[in-house]
């Protein structure tokens, strides 16, 4: 039962109960460790493959331990081998992976009548998961002159940009991206950022007055 749905071997479940009451088999033990912890899961699909003889299969359920989940169902097996796909209902990947070994499939093994033994042949079950793993870049710069955004060693998600704001330096800093020198890819900007002393603030013998005049354009005739 622990092989995938492409399997051609099967496990056999035999129901010889004296009545036609259901007997449940819970298929558990899925390996969630195959999906990395930092993966971003976009979808998952649970499948089971099998058939029965002498049985009367009802709806299949996904379950947490022995508690079935409303809406998380698949059409029951028939007398011919088929792969059934479950509706996830309201279940999310975080939910089912959090259940761990308690997550499973409930197989309803019901006899067709009192005089016929029900046999259920399960070829396998699996969870198909579609996910991506974020790629991060460790960005470093050789200079601390001015401001660096990000600064120092930082982790930048691939696809995101990062900016170096360098002032009062005559040469480009050395910048590495995942230990690869990307200095040649730096684009110089003519923009300058100045830090202005607030109006009326005195620093030793230096005093700034009429500071708002400093924010007018270069053609202005007023001054700070």
Buried (B, 14 or more C-beta within 10 A) or exposed (E): BBBEBEBEEBBEBEBEBEEBEBBEBBBBEBEBEEBEEEBEBEEBEBBBBBBBEBBBBBEBBBBBEEEBBEEBBBEBBEEEEBBBEBEBEEBEBEEBBEBEEBBBBBBBBBBBEEEBEBBBBBBBBBBEBEBEEEEBBEBBBEBEEEEBEBBEEBEBEEEEEBEBBBEEEEEBBEBBBEEEEEBEEBEEEEEEEEEEBEBEEEEEEEEBEEBEEBEEEEEEEEEB
